Amino acid sequence: VYQVVYLADAEIEIDGVLSEEEWGNAKAERGFCFPWEKGKSPETEFRSFCDDEFFYFCFIVEDSEVVVEEEFETEEVVSREDRVEIFFSRDADLGRYFCIEVDPRGRVHSYAARYYRHFDSSWELEGLRTVSLITDSGYTVEGSIALSSLERLGLVTPCCRDVVLTGVFRAEFFEGDVLPEEHWISWVRPKTKQADFHVPSAFGCFVFH
């Protein structure tokens, strides 16, 4: 369970810098792991909060080799890069869920889905802003989503922000001889033998206040 704190009248510039005091008041989640391999995963920190208009989120990623492509012809390029991911689901069976994947340059692949692995990449999340910065130790991602967009998707309600089934993930790539070497990092440890974020057990709960 992750608590999304409410901070009234937040003044956040989405620039990837994370200098505003609101970020210091948001809960830091650092319990990420390699679910399908041994060893300690590189550090990943996630924070989020909301005000009356937006859900804000950020990632601070430790990455010794940032893998990112120069050309961005389509959103599917993100699937071949280092990235962070947030999934939101309407229900525990993943009958309808929504995914955003953000690369180290702030570029987004967004898609809707239903279990099992039926993807609609034509879907776009309205009211989403993202900026990423590559740093000496990895990269940061900062973003916001209009709460009105989450309301239209049936995830939260105006009067009480509810509990939202949410997955928080990271893809960590290293350059290989032919193809990138892939590693998968998750907030919740999915109950699968093979690497797969698109299962109900990969989701936890975000409690909006």
Backbone bond lengths (Angstrom), bond angles and torsions (degrees), N, CA, C in turn:
res aa  C-N    CA-C-N  psi(-1)  N-CA   C-N-CA  omega(-1)  CA-C   N-CA-C  phi
1 V - - - 1.463 - - 1.522 108.90 -
2 Y 1.302 116.24 133.72 1.461 122.17 176.83 1.527 108.85 -121.80
3 Q 1.328 116.23 130.64 1.457 121.91 -179.11 1.532 110.06 -91.50
4 V 1.324 116.13 117.62 1.465 121.77 175.41 1.524 107.03 -90.82
5 V 1.315 117.06 101.75 1.461 120.22 -174.98 1.518 110.26 -72.10
6 Y 1.327 114.91 153.37 1.466 122.18 175.97 1.521 108.19 -98.55
7 L 1.321 116.38 126.40 1.465 122.85 177.06 1.520 107.98 -127.80
8 A 1.315 116.36 110.89 1.462 120.64 -174.36 1.523 111.47 -68.88
9 D 1.330 114.86 144.09 1.466 122.36 172.47 1.522 112.78 54.36
10 A 1.299 116.53 47.21 1.467 120.30 178.77 1.524 110.11 -65.68
11 E 1.313 115.54 141.02 1.460 121.78 176.53 1.520 108.08 -118.85
12 I 1.312 114.71 89.71 1.460 121.80 -174.32 1.517 109.75 -117.54
13 E 1.324 115.59 128.14 1.460 120.89 170.39 1.521 107.65 -99.10
14 I 1.314 116.57 120.95 1.465 120.43 -179.18 1.520 107.88 -78.59
15 D 1.352 114.65 92.96 1.459 120.43 -176.51 1.524 112.65 -135.92
16 G 1.347 117.60 0.51 1.451 121.00 179.07 1.514 115.11 82.96
17 V 1.340 118.55 -0.12 1.458 121.68 -173.86 1.527 112.61 -87.02
18 L 1.328 118.66 -32.13 1.471 124.31 176.68 1.530 112.28 61.87
19 S 1.327 116.43 39.52 1.458 120.77 -176.53 1.531 113.47 -92.77
20 E 1.318 118.67 -13.09 1.462 120.67 -176.41 1.525 111.70 -72.31
21 E 1.325 116.47 147.74 1.462 120.67 -177.06 1.528 112.08 -65.76
22 E 1.328 117.99 -22.96 1.466 119.94 178.18 1.531 111.60 -57.46
23 W 1.319 116.74 -36.33 1.469 118.89 -179.59 1.523 111.19 -64.39
24 G 1.331 116.54 -32.10 1.456 119.80 176.66 1.508 113.30 -70.50
25 N 1.338 117.08 -21.63 1.463 121.98 179.24 1.528 113.10 -92.61
26 A 1.318 116.64 -7.21 1.471 121.08 177.78 1.528 109.49 -84.70
27 K 1.313 115.84 149.61 1.462 120.34 -179.73 1.526 110.19 -69.55
28 A 1.326 116.39 130.57 1.464 121.73 176.85 1.521 109.70 -90.82
29 E 1.316 116.61 124.25 1.459 122.45 175.86 1.523 108.39 -108.40
30 R 1.341 115.53 116.84 1.464 120.23 -178.28 1.530 112.05 -121.10
31 G 1.330 117.42 8.42 1.457 120.48 -174.96 1.509 114.43 -85.05
32 F 1.322 116.51 54.38 1.460 121.15 179.29 1.529 109.99 -95.15
33 C 1.330 115.83 153.38 1.464 119.23 -174.58 1.523 110.74 -148.94
34 F 1.341 114.51 166.60 1.462 122.34 166.49 1.531 107.17 -87.46
35 P 1.329 120.73 103.61 1.461 119.93 -178.36 1.527 113.95 -71.00
36 W 1.339 117.83 -24.97 1.464 119.72 -170.24 1.529 113.13 -119.39
37 E 1.292 117.57 15.04 1.461 119.71 176.57 1.523 109.38 -151.23
38 K 1.312 115.43 162.01 1.455 121.11 -178.16 1.529 110.04 -82.26
39 G 1.312 115.09 161.79 1.450 120.08 177.56 1.511 112.45 98.79
40 K 1.304 115.04 163.29 1.455 121.91 -179.78 1.520 109.68 -86.02
41 S 1.297 116.60 132.97 1.457 120.31 179.07 1.529 109.91 -74.96
42 P 1.332 118.10 154.42 1.458 119.99 174.42 1.529 110.29 -61.45
43 E 1.315 116.10 153.37 1.462 120.86 -173.72 1.527 111.54 -61.39
44 T 1.308 114.40 135.09 1.462 122.50 174.05 1.518 107.14 -135.99
45 E 1.307 117.37 127.94 1.469 121.39 177.23 1.516 109.17 -122.03
46 F 1.328 115.58 133.20 1.459 121.99 178.46 1.520 108.39 -122.17
47 R 1.323 117.03 139.51 1.461 122.68 173.34 1.524 108.74 -138.28
48 S 1.328 115.63 150.50 1.463 119.22 174.05 1.517 109.83 -156.40
49 F 1.325 114.94 159.68 1.459 122.12 173.45 1.522 107.19 -160.92
50 C 1.316 116.98 173.46 1.457 120.28 177.10 1.528 109.68 -138.29
51 D 1.323 115.49 155.70 1.460 121.79 167.41 1.519 106.60 -118.89
52 D 1.308 118.41 -153.68 1.464 119.68 -177.05 1.526 113.13 -77.34
53 E 1.331 117.34 -13.72 1.460 119.91 -174.61 1.519 114.68 -119.15
54 F 1.343 117.47 -31.31 1.453 119.57 -169.90 1.527 112.58 -134.59
55 F 1.325 114.46 151.92 1.456 124.03 164.93 1.519 105.82 -99.82
56 Y 1.332 116.54 120.20 1.451 122.24 -179.41 1.525 109.43 -105.03
57 F 1.327 117.27 144.03 1.463 120.37 178.23 1.515 109.60 -146.16
58 C 1.333 115.22 155.17 1.451 119.69 174.78 1.523 109.87 -150.46
59 F 1.308 115.12 156.16 1.463 124.20 174.07 1.525 108.09 -127.73
60 I 1.315 116.31 138.62 1.457 122.57 168.87 1.520 106.10 -117.55
61 V 1.317 116.28 115.09 1.462 122.34 -167.69 1.521 110.01 -115.69
62 E 1.323 116.33 126.82 1.464 121.99 170.83 1.519 107.93 -88.55
63 D 1.315 116.60 123.24 1.462 120.29 -175.24 1.525 108.41 -152.79
64 S 1.329 116.88 115.06 1.460 121.42 -177.58 1.520 112.63 -78.26
65 E 1.328 117.46 -15.32 1.466 121.36 -178.79 1.518 108.50 -146.91
66 V 1.315 116.32 93.19 1.461 121.04 -177.89 1.524 108.98 -76.16
67 V 1.329 116.01 118.98 1.466 122.29 -179.92 1.525 108.19 -100.80
68 V 1.320 116.26 114.22 1.461 121.28 -179.09 1.526 108.24 -147.63
69 E 1.318 116.71 142.54 1.458 121.20 -178.72 1.524 110.62 -91.46
70 E 1.330 115.27 145.97 1.461 119.97 -179.12 1.527 111.26 -72.28
71 E 1.320 116.24 -45.98 1.459 120.32 -177.86 1.525 110.62 -87.26
72 F 1.333 116.20 144.42 1.465 121.29 -179.96 1.522 108.05 -132.38
73 E 1.323 114.55 77.90 1.465 119.60 -176.19 1.520 111.78 -76.59
74 T 1.332 116.81 -41.44 1.460 121.90 177.53 1.523 109.11 -139.52
75 E 1.324 116.64 166.82 1.459 121.48 179.73 1.521 112.43 -61.20
76 E 1.336 117.71 -26.54 1.455 121.18 -176.93 1.527 112.39 -64.64
77 V 1.335 117.41 -14.41 1.462 120.58 175.38 1.521 110.57 -56.51
78 V 1.345 117.12 -34.39 1.468 121.60 -177.99 1.522 111.38 -57.90
79 S 1.318 118.23 -30.04 1.466 121.32 -177.99 1.521 112.62 -68.25
80 R 1.333 117.67 -11.35 1.461 121.38 179.22 1.530 111.95 -106.65
81 E 1.330 117.14 12.52 1.458 121.38 -173.85 1.532 111.27 -124.88
82 D 1.326 115.52 165.94 1.459 119.65 162.70 1.527 107.97 -58.22
83 R 1.334 115.61 146.13 1.464 118.08 -178.65 1.524 110.33 -168.67
84 V 1.329 114.72 163.64 1.460 122.17 169.14 1.522 107.48 -116.27
85 E 1.336 115.59 156.16 1.458 119.85 -172.64 1.526 110.70 -140.74
86 I 1.330 115.87 142.99 1.456 122.65 170.75 1.523 107.76 -130.84
87 F 1.332 116.26 128.17 1.458 122.49 175.46 1.530 108.17 -115.30
88 F 1.321 116.97 139.07 1.459 123.15 173.78 1.521 109.14 -121.72
89 S 1.328 117.46 133.95 1.467 120.37 -179.74 1.525 111.48 -122.19
90 R 1.321 115.21 143.58 1.460 120.44 175.45 1.525 112.34 -74.52
91 D 1.331 116.97 -28.01 1.461 119.56 -173.13 1.520 110.04 -148.77
92 A 1.323 115.68 163.08 1.464 121.98 -175.20 1.525 112.79 -69.13
93 D 1.326 118.05 -19.00 1.460 121.35 179.69 1.532 113.02 -89.94
94 L 1.323 116.61 1.25 1.468 122.10 -177.86 1.526 111.85 57.68
95 G 1.334 115.63 38.53 1.453 119.72 176.44 1.517 112.26 -65.04
96 R 1.322 116.22 -27.22 1.463 121.95 175.89 1.522 106.83 -156.18
97 Y 1.333 116.60 117.46 1.458 119.29 178.32 1.524 109.53 -142.04
98 F 1.327 115.23 165.99 1.456 121.41 -167.70 1.524 109.15 -133.79
99 C 1.319 115.78 135.79 1.463 120.65 -170.05 1.523 110.67 -127.39
100 I 1.333 115.29 138.00 1.455 120.37 170.51 1.525 107.75 -129.15
101 E 1.312 115.65 133.18 1.453 122.79 178.62 1.528 107.21 -124.94
102 V 1.340 116.85 128.64 1.463 121.47 -173.28 1.523 109.06 -123.63
103 D 1.320 116.75 129.17 1.455 120.58 -178.22 1.537 111.18 -91.17
104 P 1.341 119.29 176.42 1.466 121.40 -177.01 1.523 115.12 -66.81
105 R 1.324 117.57 -2.63 1.456 121.14 174.66 1.526 112.29 -111.72
106 G 1.316 116.67 10.65 1.459 120.76 176.68 1.510 114.59 82.01
107 R 1.332 117.06 7.26 1.460 120.92 179.90 1.520 109.65 -83.01
108 V 1.316 116.29 143.70 1.467 121.66 -166.51 1.518 111.73 -120.02
109 H 1.321 114.66 138.29 1.467 121.98 162.98 1.524 106.31 -112.53
110 S 1.315 116.43 114.87 1.469 121.11 178.76 1.518 109.16 -116.86
111 Y 1.322 115.85 142.62 1.461 119.72 179.83 1.524 109.74 -159.81
112 A 1.314 115.12 152.89 1.458 121.91 172.29 1.524 108.05 -96.65
113 A 1.336 116.57 158.57 1.460 119.68 -176.74 1.518 110.32 -153.26
114 R 1.318 114.37 165.42 1.465 121.81 169.37 1.517 107.74 -143.77
115 Y 1.306 115.22 152.23 1.459 121.05 -177.12 1.538 110.12 -68.88
116 Y 1.330 122.99 133.30 1.424 122.73 3.65 1.529 110.88 -112.43
117 R 1.350 116.01 116.14 1.453 124.53 174.25 1.524 113.77 58.85
118 H 1.328 116.15 39.93 1.461 121.28 170.44 1.522 106.83 -97.84
119 F 1.342 117.30 109.99 1.451 122.40 -170.34 1.526 111.52 -109.79
120 D 1.316 115.20 143.03 1.464 122.32 175.70 1.524 107.76 -123.74
121 S 1.340 116.73 93.17 1.461 121.11 -176.93 1.520 113.04 -77.89
122 S 1.326 117.40 -3.98 1.467 119.23 175.41 1.527 111.64 -77.11
123 W 1.329 116.21 -15.13 1.465 120.43 -178.93 1.526 110.98 -72.78
124 E 1.328 116.21 137.98 1.455 122.34 176.81 1.527 108.78 -125.38
125 L 1.317 116.80 142.38 1.453 121.81 177.79 1.520 109.17 -89.34
126 E 1.328 116.33 111.14 1.457 120.69 177.47 1.528 109.69 -69.76
127 G 1.315 115.49 146.83 1.456 120.09 175.51 1.512 114.35 76.75
128 L 1.344 117.87 21.59 1.462 122.38 178.47 1.521 109.76 -101.62
129 R 1.345 115.83 132.85 1.466 121.90 173.11 1.527 108.01 -128.83
130 T 1.315 117.41 136.92 1.468 121.05 178.16 1.516 110.12 -141.83
131 V 1.332 115.16 143.99 1.462 122.67 171.30 1.522 107.01 -140.21
132 S 1.320 117.27 135.84 1.464 122.31 175.61 1.526 109.41 -122.16
133 L 1.332 115.17 150.61 1.450 121.71 175.07 1.526 109.22 -130.67
134 I 1.312 117.54 130.21 1.460 121.39 172.97 1.528 108.14 -82.63
135 T 1.338 116.80 129.71 1.454 122.89 -175.12 1.523 109.99 -116.70
136 D 1.324 115.96 179.24 1.461 120.39 178.64 1.524 111.74 -66.06
137 S 1.333 116.97 -26.92 1.470 120.67 -176.75 1.522 113.77 -107.80
138 G 1.328 118.10 0.40 1.456 120.68 -178.53 1.516 111.06 155.84
139 Y 1.339 116.39 -117.61 1.457 119.95 177.04 1.528 110.14 -160.32
140 T 1.324 115.24 159.59 1.457 121.84 173.86 1.521 108.89 -119.83
141 V 1.319 115.05 149.70 1.464 122.27 175.18 1.519 107.46 -128.06
142 E 1.315 116.16 130.33 1.465 121.37 176.04 1.514 108.16 -126.89
143 G 1.345 117.17 137.55 1.452 119.44 -178.81 1.510 113.14 -154.57
144 S 1.306 114.46 167.30 1.462 120.90 174.45 1.519 109.22 -144.17
145 I 1.324 114.65 149.83 1.466 122.23 176.46 1.515 107.48 -129.48
146 A 1.300 117.42 130.47 1.460 120.66 176.74 1.525 109.42 -62.94
147 L 1.327 116.42 129.36 1.467 119.45 178.12 1.522 111.45 -60.98
148 S 1.328 116.55 -29.11 1.464 119.05 177.74 1.525 110.83 -62.37
149 S 1.340 117.48 -32.29 1.464 120.51 176.55 1.523 110.61 -67.75
150 L 1.338 117.17 -42.29 1.461 120.45 178.49 1.528 111.07 -66.89
151 E 1.327 116.79 -32.11 1.467 120.33 176.30 1.526 110.87 -66.84
152 R 1.333 117.07 -43.32 1.468 120.39 179.88 1.524 111.54 -64.50
153 L 1.317 116.74 -27.93 1.464 120.43 178.09 1.519 112.49 -81.87
154 G 1.321 117.46 -3.03 1.461 121.00 179.29 1.510 113.73 78.19
155 L 1.337 117.05 23.98 1.456 120.75 -177.69 1.526 112.71 -95.47
156 V 1.329 116.69 -38.78 1.461 121.12 177.58 1.524 108.41 -131.55
157 T 1.324 115.79 164.01 1.460 121.61 177.93 1.524 108.90 -120.47
158 P 1.334 118.23 153.59 1.464 119.90 -175.86 1.523 114.02 -63.23
159 C 1.325 117.35 -35.03 1.462 119.73 -172.55 1.523 112.65 -82.49
160 C 1.336 117.12 -36.30 1.464 119.23 175.75 1.518 107.05 -142.18
161 R 1.317 115.89 128.36 1.455 120.75 -168.14 1.523 113.79 -72.92
162 D 1.322 116.46 -12.93 1.458 119.71 168.84 1.537 114.30 71.49
163 V 1.337 112.62 -175.54 1.454 122.83 175.39 1.531 107.02 -108.93
164 V 1.310 116.29 127.19 1.462 121.16 -176.71 1.523 109.34 -116.99
165 L 1.326 116.50 125.91 1.467 120.43 174.90 1.523 108.78 -68.19
166 T 1.324 115.28 122.82 1.466 120.17 -170.59 1.523 110.29 -139.35
167 G 1.316 115.71 137.61 1.457 121.83 171.62 1.519 109.62 -112.34
168 V 1.327 116.70 138.68 1.467 121.63 178.44 1.524 107.18 -127.10
169 F 1.328 116.46 123.37 1.457 120.90 -169.70 1.528 111.19 -139.58
170 R 1.330 112.74 171.08 1.468 119.84 175.59 1.522 108.70 -149.43
171 A 1.314 116.05 136.89 1.459 122.34 171.57 1.516 108.00 -104.01
172 E 1.337 116.90 124.30 1.457 122.69 -177.77 1.525 108.49 -116.22
173 F 1.305 116.40 113.23 1.458 122.12 -176.32 1.527 110.84 -110.15
174 F 1.342 114.80 150.42 1.456 122.39 169.02 1.519 107.80 -127.21
175 E 1.310 116.33 145.04 1.462 120.03 178.82 1.525 109.90 -64.60
176 G 1.345 116.78 129.54 1.452 122.05 176.10 1.519 111.15 -108.56
177 D 1.311 116.49 178.88 1.463 120.35 179.70 1.529 111.56 -64.77
178 V 1.339 115.84 -38.41 1.464 120.20 -179.71 1.530 109.74 -120.33
179 L 1.323 116.82 -54.74 1.450 122.24 -179.75 1.522 109.56 -118.65
180 P 1.352 117.60 156.38 1.461 119.57 177.32 1.524 111.24 -62.71
181 E 1.329 115.96 147.27 1.461 122.40 173.10 1.517 108.13 -83.76
182 E 1.330 117.59 125.87 1.464 122.39 -170.63 1.525 111.41 -104.99
183 H 1.334 116.07 136.15 1.458 122.97 173.21 1.528 107.55 -134.95
184 W 1.317 116.70 145.18 1.459 121.85 -172.17 1.528 109.91 -122.71
185 I 1.324 115.53 129.91 1.464 123.25 -174.68 1.519 108.40 -123.45
186 S 1.343 116.52 137.10 1.454 120.43 -175.32 1.523 111.37 -138.87
187 W 1.319 116.02 149.18 1.466 122.80 172.33 1.529 109.58 -71.19
188 V 1.314 117.40 -47.90 1.466 123.38 177.56 1.523 107.77 -103.24
189 R 1.317 117.09 139.57 1.462 120.98 -179.67 1.542 109.03 -82.75
190 P 1.329 119.12 107.14 1.464 120.81 -179.88 1.533 111.48 -65.92
191 K 1.308 115.74 147.93 1.465 120.90 -178.18 1.517 110.13 -93.14
192 T 1.320 115.40 63.40 1.461 121.50 178.61 1.522 109.28 -134.11
193 K 1.316 116.23 152.74 1.468 120.83 177.65 1.520 111.27 -79.37
194 Q 1.309 116.15 -34.03 1.457 121.11 179.99 1.524 109.81 -103.88
195 A 1.321 115.97 153.05 1.465 120.79 -179.57 1.525 110.52 -61.14
196 D 1.322 116.57 122.77 1.458 120.93 -177.57 1.528 109.26 -166.56
197 F 1.326 116.58 116.23 1.467 121.35 176.13 1.521 111.80 -89.72
198 H 1.316 117.77 -13.00 1.466 120.94 -171.54 1.530 111.39 -93.54
199 V 1.322 115.05 51.58 1.468 122.59 179.07 1.522 108.34 -136.76
200 P 1.339 118.28 152.15 1.466 120.40 -177.42 1.527 113.81 -56.96
201 S 1.331 118.35 -34.89 1.462 120.57 -176.21 1.521 113.35 -71.54
202 A 1.337 118.17 -6.22 1.461 121.46 177.44 1.526 112.67 -84.97
203 F 1.326 116.61 -6.18 1.458 120.94 -174.02 1.526 111.13 -101.99
204 G 1.327 114.98 142.66 1.456 122.21 169.03 1.520 108.93 -112.00
205 C 1.325 116.60 -159.84 1.460 121.97 -177.89 1.518 110.27 -122.66
206 F 1.310 116.46 129.38 1.460 122.69 168.23 1.524 107.60 -99.63
207 V 1.325 117.26 123.80 1.460 122.33 177.78 1.512 108.27 -101.30
208 F 1.317 116.56 114.15 1.461 121.80 -179.97 1.521 109.75 -89.15
209 H 1.325 117.03 133.44 1.458 122.19 -179.87 1.513 110.16 -109.76
